[in-house]
């Protein structure tokens, strides 16, 4: 299963909560044990990301790499969380916060595949 949103734009000082980033995504929470990876890039410095799986905080206020979002995600370079276990019933929460003085575009990718 792959979730992604291209060019998510957020204004200065705004937090985009999980309800916006994961809206409409299927298999959240998953029904089988899975392994996930998460990658994200931003067009400006100061964009922070938080990833929570179940009750475990995987990333908290991790600053994203600066890159032109038109170049897309390069899995070899842009993965922030390379292999994270997700158990059945554990909801995935992804949020972004822009601390920069200007608007930011974000591209992110969350892949989750059943384990075994």
mmCIF file of the C-alpha atoms, coordinates in Angstrom:
data_MODEL
# 
_entry.id   MODEL 
# 
loop_
_atom_site.group_PDB 
_atom_site.id 
_atom_site.type_symbol 
_atom_site.label_atom_id 
_atom_site.label_alt_id 
_atom_site.label_comp_id 
_atom_site.label_asym_id 
_atom_site.label_entity_id 
_atom_site.label_seq_id 
_atom_site.pdbx_PDB_ins_code 
_atom_site.Cartn_x 
_atom_site.Cartn_y 
_atom_site.Cartn_z 
_atom_site.occupancy 
_atom_site.B_iso_or_equiv 
_atom_site.pdbx_formal_charge 
_atom_site.auth_seq_id 
_atom_site.auth_comp_id 
_atom_site.auth_asym_id 
_atom_site.auth_atom_id 
_atom_site.pdbx_PDB_model_num 
ATOM 1   C CA . UNK A 1 1   ? 0.000  0.000   0.000  1.00 0.00 ? 1   UNK A CA 1 
ATOM 2   C CA . UNK A 1 2   ? 1.371  3.404   -0.899 1.00 0.00 ? 2   UNK A CA 1 
ATOM 3   C CA . UNK A 1 3   ? 0.113  6.693   0.424  1.00 0.00 ? 3   UNK A CA 1 
ATOM 4   C CA . UNK A 1 4   ? 1.411  9.908   -0.972 1.00 0.00 ? 4   UNK A CA 1 
ATOM 5   C CA . UNK A 1 5   ? 0.419  13.488  -1.479 1.00 0.00 ? 5   UNK A CA 1 
ATOM 6   C CA . UNK A 1 6   ? 2.202  15.671  -3.961 1.00 0.00 ? 6   UNK A CA 1 
ATOM 7   C CA . UNK A 1 7   ? 2.893  19.332  -3.293 1.00 0.00 ? 7   UNK A CA 1 
ATOM 8   C CA . UNK A 1 8   ? 1.112  19.690  0.018  1.00 0.00 ? 8   UNK A CA 1 
ATOM 9   C CA . UNK A 1 9   ? 1.339  23.465  0.608  1.00 0.00 ? 9   UNK A CA 1 
ATOM 10  C CA . UNK A 1 10  ? 1.405  24.883  4.125  1.00 0.00 ? 10  UNK A CA 1 
ATOM 11  C CA . UNK A 1 11  ? 1.531  28.510  5.178  1.00 0.00 ? 11  UNK A CA 1 
ATOM 12  C CA . UNK A 1 12  ? 3.871  30.056  7.722  1.00 0.00 ? 12  UNK A CA 1 
ATOM 13  C CA . UNK A 1 13  ? 3.303  28.879  11.293 1.00 0.00 ? 13  UNK A CA 1 
ATOM 14  C CA . UNK A 1 14  ? 0.701  26.285  10.287 1.00 0.00 ? 14  UNK A CA 1 
ATOM 15  C CA . UNK A 1 15  ? 0.513  22.659  11.412 1.00 0.00 ? 15  UNK A CA 1 
ATOM 16  C CA . UNK A 1 16  ? -1.114 20.189  9.032  1.00 0.00 ? 16  UNK A CA 1 
ATOM 17  C CA . UNK A 1 17  ? -2.583 17.492  11.284 1.00 0.00 ? 17  UNK A CA 1 
ATOM 18  C CA . UNK A 1 18  ? -2.991 13.802  10.579 1.00 0.00 ? 18  UNK A CA 1 
ATOM 19  C CA . UNK A 1 19  ? -6.665 14.306  9.756  1.00 0.00 ? 19  UNK A CA 1 
ATOM 20  C CA . UNK A 1 20  ? -5.556 16.170  6.628  1.00 0.00 ? 20  UNK A CA 1 
ATOM 21  C CA . UNK A 1 21  ? -2.502 14.134  5.617  1.00 0.00 ? 21  UNK A CA 1 
ATOM 22  C CA . UNK A 1 22  ? -4.041 10.684  6.078  1.00 0.00 ? 22  UNK A CA 1 
ATOM 23  C CA . UNK A 1 23  ? -7.619 11.507  5.096  1.00 0.00 ? 23  UNK A CA 1 
ATOM 24  C CA . UNK A 1 24  ? -9.102 8.869   2.847  1.00 0.00 ? 24  UNK A CA 1 
ATOM 25  C CA . UNK A 1 25  ? -6.126 6.504   3.099  1.00 0.00 ? 25  UNK A CA 1 
ATOM 26  C CA . UNK A 1 26  ? -6.995 2.826   3.100  1.00 0.00 ? 26  UNK A CA 1 
ATOM 27  C CA . UNK A 1 27  ? -5.705 0.264   5.601  1.00 0.00 ? 27  UNK A CA 1 
ATOM 28  C CA . UNK A 1 28  ? -5.186 2.713   8.438  1.00 0.00 ? 28  UNK A CA 1 
ATOM 29  C CA . UNK A 1 29  ? -4.900 0.933   10.773 1.00 0.00 ? 29  UNK A CA 1 
ATOM 30  C CA . UNK A 1 30  ? -3.629 -2.134  8.899  1.00 0.00 ? 30  UNK A CA 1 
ATOM 31  C CA . UNK A 1 31  ? -5.166 -5.556  9.453  1.00 0.00 ? 31  UNK A CA 1 
ATOM 32  C CA . UNK A 1 32  ? -1.881 -7.485  9.079  1.00 0.00 ? 32  UNK A CA 1 
ATOM 33  C CA . UNK A 1 33  ? 1.618  -7.063  10.558 1.00 0.00 ? 33  UNK A CA 1 
ATOM 34  C CA . UNK A 1 34  ? 3.469  -4.758  8.186  1.00 0.00 ? 34  UNK A CA 1 
ATOM 35  C CA . UNK A 1 35  ? 6.746  -2.988  7.563  1.00 0.00 ? 35  UNK A CA 1 
ATOM 36  C CA . UNK A 1 36  ? 6.655  0.671   6.553  1.00 0.00 ? 36  UNK A CA 1 
ATOM 37  C CA . UNK A 1 37  ? 9.029  3.316   5.264  1.00 0.00 ? 37  UNK A CA 1 
ATOM 38  C CA . UNK A 1 38  ? 8.541  7.059   5.231  1.00 0.00 ? 38  UNK A CA 1 
ATOM 39  C CA . UNK A 1 39  ? 10.173 9.725   3.068  1.00 0.00 ? 39  UNK A CA 1 
ATOM 40  C CA . UNK A 1 40  ? 9.509  13.462  2.827  1.00 0.00 ? 40  UNK A CA 1 
ATOM 41  C CA . UNK A 1 41  ? 11.058 16.603  1.367  1.00 0.00 ? 41  UNK A CA 1 
ATOM 42  C CA . UNK A 1 42  ? 10.247 20.313  1.603  1.00 0.00 ? 42  UNK A CA 1 
ATOM 43  C CA . UNK A 1 43  ? 11.046 23.354  -0.541 1.00 0.00 ? 43  UNK A CA 1 
ATOM 44  C CA . UNK A 1 44  ? 12.240 25.474  2.401  1.00 0.00 ? 44  UNK A CA 1 
ATOM 45  C CA . UNK A 1 45  ? 14.052 24.994  5.695  1.00 0.00 ? 45  UNK A CA 1 
ATOM 46  C CA . UNK A 1 46  ? 12.109 24.817  8.929  1.00 0.00 ? 46  UNK A CA 1 
ATOM 47  C CA . UNK A 1 47  ? 9.462  22.267  7.973  1.00 0.00 ? 47  UNK A CA 1 
ATOM 48  C CA . UNK A 1 48  ? 9.101  19.711  10.757 1.00 0.00 ? 48  UNK A CA 1 
ATOM 49  C CA . UNK A 1 49  ? 7.465  16.306  10.593 1.00 0.00 ? 49  UNK A CA 1 
ATOM 50  C CA . UNK A 1 50  ? 6.020  14.006  13.245 1.00 0.00 ? 50  UNK A CA 1 
ATOM 51  C CA . UNK A 1 51  ? 5.268  10.326  12.605 1.00 0.00 ? 51  UNK A CA 1 
ATOM 52  C CA . UNK A 1 52  ? 3.432  8.242   15.211 1.00 0.00 ? 52  UNK A CA 1 
ATOM 53  C CA . UNK A 1 53  ? 2.530  4.573   14.793 1.00 0.00 ? 53  UNK A CA 1 
ATOM 54  C CA . UNK A 1 54  ? 0.136  3.282   17.409 1.00 0.00 ? 54  UNK A CA 1 
ATOM 55  C CA . UNK A 1 55  ? 1.407  4.884   20.612 1.00 0.00 ? 55  UNK A CA 1 
ATOM 56  C CA . UNK A 1 56  ? 5.069  4.956   19.540 1.00 0.00 ? 56  UNK A CA 1 
ATOM 57  C CA . UNK A 1 57  ? 6.559  8.245   18.368 1.00 0.00 ? 57  UNK A CA 1 
ATOM 58  C CA . UNK A 1 58  ? 8.861  7.359   15.461 1.00 0.00 ? 58  UNK A CA 1 
ATOM 59  C CA . UNK A 1 59  ? 9.772  10.944  14.525 1.00 0.00 ? 59  UNK A CA 1 
ATOM 60  C CA . UNK A 1 60  ? 9.064  14.103  16.472 1.00 0.00 ? 60  UNK A CA 1 
ATOM 61  C CA . UNK A 1 61  ? 9.739  17.470  14.891 1.00 0.00 ? 61  UNK A CA 1 
ATOM 62  C CA . UNK A 1 62  ? 12.219 15.991  12.408 1.00 0.00 ? 62  UNK A CA 1 
ATOM 63  C CA . UNK A 1 63  ? 13.322 18.725  9.988  1.00 0.00 ? 63  UNK A CA 1 
ATOM 64  C CA . UNK A 1 64  ? 12.801 17.746  6.375  1.00 0.00 ? 64  UNK A CA 1 
ATOM 65  C CA . UNK A 1 65  ? 15.495 17.833  3.706  1.00 0.00 ? 65  UNK A CA 1 
ATOM 66  C CA . UNK A 1 66  ? 15.306 20.873  1.411  1.00 0.00 ? 66  UNK A CA 1 
ATOM 67  C CA . UNK A 1 67  ? 14.777 19.951  -2.218 1.00 0.00 ? 67  UNK A CA 1 
ATOM 68  C CA . UNK A 1 68  ? 12.680 21.067  -5.160 1.00 0.00 ? 68  UNK A CA 1 
ATOM 69  C CA . UNK A 1 69  ? 9.488  19.043  -4.830 1.00 0.00 ? 69  UNK A CA 1 
ATOM 70  C CA . UNK A 1 70  ? 9.305  18.850  -8.627 1.00 0.00 ? 70  UNK A CA 1 
ATOM 71  C CA . UNK A 1 71  ? 12.252 16.451  -8.480 1.00 0.00 ? 71  UNK A CA 1 
ATOM 72  C CA . UNK A 1 72  ? 10.105 14.041  -6.478 1.00 0.00 ? 72  UNK A CA 1 
ATOM 73  C CA . UNK A 1 73  ? 11.105 11.607  -3.758 1.00 0.00 ? 73  UNK A CA 1 
ATOM 74  C CA . UNK A 1 74  ? 14.397 9.777   -4.289 1.00 0.00 ? 74  UNK A CA 1 
ATOM 75  C CA . UNK A 1 75  ? 14.092 6.731   -2.060 1.00 0.00 ? 75  UNK A CA 1 
ATOM 76  C CA . UNK A 1 76  ? 17.867 6.300   -1.857 1.00 0.00 ? 76  UNK A CA 1 
ATOM 77  C CA . UNK A 1 77  ? 18.255 9.842   -0.435 1.00 0.00 ? 77  UNK A CA 1 
ATOM 78  C CA . UNK A 1 78  ? 15.021 11.001  1.161  1.00 0.00 ? 78  UNK A CA 1 
ATOM 79  C CA . UNK A 1 79  ? 13.939 8.191   3.497  1.00 0.00 ? 79  UNK A CA 1 
ATOM 80  C CA . UNK A 1 80  ? 13.602 9.389   7.074  1.00 0.00 ? 80  UNK A CA 1 
ATOM 81  C CA . UNK A 1 81  ? 12.267 6.173   8.626  1.00 0.00 ? 81  UNK A CA 1 
ATOM 82  C CA . UNK A 1 82  ? 13.559 3.205   6.570  1.00 0.00 ? 82  UNK A CA 1 
ATOM 83  C CA . UNK A 1 83  ? 11.948 0.182   8.261  1.00 0.00 ? 83  UNK A CA 1 
ATOM 84  C CA . UNK A 1 84  ? 9.253  0.606   10.871 1.00 0.00 ? 84  UNK A CA 1 
ATOM 85  C CA . UNK A 1 85  ? 7.012  -2.182  12.156 1.00 0.00 ? 85  UNK A CA 1 
ATOM 86  C CA . UNK A 1 86  ? 3.268  -1.630  12.110 1.00 0.00 ? 86  UNK A CA 1 
ATOM 87  C CA . UNK A 1 87  ? 1.057  -4.122  13.929 1.00 0.00 ? 87  UNK A CA 1 
ATOM 88  C CA . UNK A 1 88  ? -2.625 -4.764  13.202 1.00 0.00 ? 88  UNK A CA 1 
ATOM 89  C CA . UNK A 1 89  ? -4.781 -2.068  14.746 1.00 0.00 ? 89  UNK A CA 1 
ATOM 90  C CA . UNK A 1 90  ? -1.956 0.497   15.080 1.00 0.00 ? 90  UNK A CA 1 
ATOM 91  C CA . UNK A 1 91  ? -3.060 3.710   13.419 1.00 0.00 ? 91  UNK A CA 1 
ATOM 92  C CA . UNK A 1 92  ? -0.490 5.775   11.502 1.00 0.00 ? 92  UNK A CA 1 
ATOM 93  C CA . UNK A 1 93  ? -0.391 9.513   12.213 1.00 0.00 ? 93  UNK A CA 1 
ATOM 94  C CA . UNK A 1 94  ? 1.628  11.931  10.066 1.00 0.00 ? 94  UNK A CA 1 
ATOM 95  C CA . UNK A 1 95  ? 1.718  15.692  10.638 1.00 0.00 ? 95  UNK A CA 1 
ATOM 96  C CA . UNK A 1 96  ? 3.795  18.589  9.309  1.00 0.00 ? 96  UNK A CA 1 
ATOM 97  C CA . UNK A 1 97  ? 4.597  21.989  10.853 1.00 0.00 ? 97  UNK A CA 1 
ATOM 98  C CA . UNK A 1 98  ? 6.023  24.991  9.021  1.00 0.00 ? 98  UNK A CA 1 
ATOM 99  C CA . UNK A 1 99  ? 8.266  27.150  11.222 1.00 0.00 ? 99  UNK A CA 1 
ATOM 100 C CA . UNK A 1 100 ? 9.674  29.083  8.260  1.00 0.00 ? 100 UNK A CA 1 
ATOM 101 C CA . UNK A 1 101 ? 8.833  32.710  7.426  1.00 0.00 ? 101 UNK A CA 1 
ATOM 102 C CA . UNK A 1 102 ? 7.344  31.662  4.079  1.00 0.00 ? 102 UNK A CA 1 
ATOM 103 C CA . UNK A 1 103 ? 5.027  29.083  2.602  1.00 0.00 ? 103 UNK A CA 1 
ATOM 104 C CA . UNK A 1 104 ? 6.364  25.574  1.977  1.00 0.00 ? 104 UNK A CA 1 
ATOM 105 C CA . UNK A 1 105 ? 5.576  22.759  -0.424 1.00 0.00 ? 105 UNK A CA 1 
ATOM 106 C CA . UNK A 1 106 ? 6.006  19.226  0.866  1.00 0.00 ? 106 UNK A CA 1 
ATOM 107 C CA . UNK A 1 107 ? 6.154  15.931  -0.955 1.00 0.00 ? 107 UNK A CA 1 
ATOM 108 C CA . UNK A 1 108 ? 5.866  12.807  1.159  1.00 0.00 ? 108 UNK A CA 1 
ATOM 109 C CA . UNK A 1 109 ? 5.601  9.089   0.691  1.00 0.00 ? 109 UNK A CA 1 
ATOM 110 C CA . UNK A 1 110 ? 4.546  6.356   3.105  1.00 0.00 ? 110 UNK A CA 1 
ATOM 111 C CA . UNK A 1 111 ? 4.870  2.749   1.925  1.00 0.00 ? 111 UNK A CA 1 
ATOM 112 C CA . UNK A 1 112 ? 3.549  -0.142  3.984  1.00 0.00 ? 112 UNK A CA 1 
ATOM 113 C CA . UNK A 1 113 ? 3.811  -3.796  2.935  1.00 0.00 ? 113 UNK A CA 1 
ATOM 114 C CA . UNK A 1 114 ? 2.612  -6.885  4.813  1.00 0.00 ? 114 UNK A CA 1 
ATOM 115 C CA . UNK A 1 115 ? 5.414  -8.654  6.678  1.00 0.00 ? 115 UNK A CA 1 
ATOM 116 C CA . UNK A 1 116 ? 6.044  -12.268 5.747  1.00 0.00 ? 116 UNK A CA 1 
# 
